[in-house]
Amino acid sequence: MANNVPTEPSESKAKRKELTTIGFIIVVLFPLLFAGIFGIYGFCIWMYNMFSSVHS
C-alpha cells in the first residue's frame, strides 16, 4: 500500500516551497501582469484616439 505522507524533511520543504511559489504566482504575479496588460492596452487606445480622431 502506498504511503502519501512525506517521510523525509526535504520532501516537506520542497512541497512547502512549491506551494509558496504557486501562491506568489496566483496572488501577486497574475494580478500585476493583467493590470499591466490592460493598462498598456488602454493607453494604446487612448493614444490612437488622440491622434486619429477628428477634433472640432
Sequence and secondary structure as in RCSB ss.txt:
>XXXX:A:sequence
MANNVPTEPSESKAKRKELTTIGFIIVVLFPLLFAGIFGIYGFCIWMYNMFSSVHS
>XXXX:A:secstr
    S  SHHHHHHHHHHHHHHHHIIIIIHHHHHHHHHHHHHHHHHHHHHHHS   
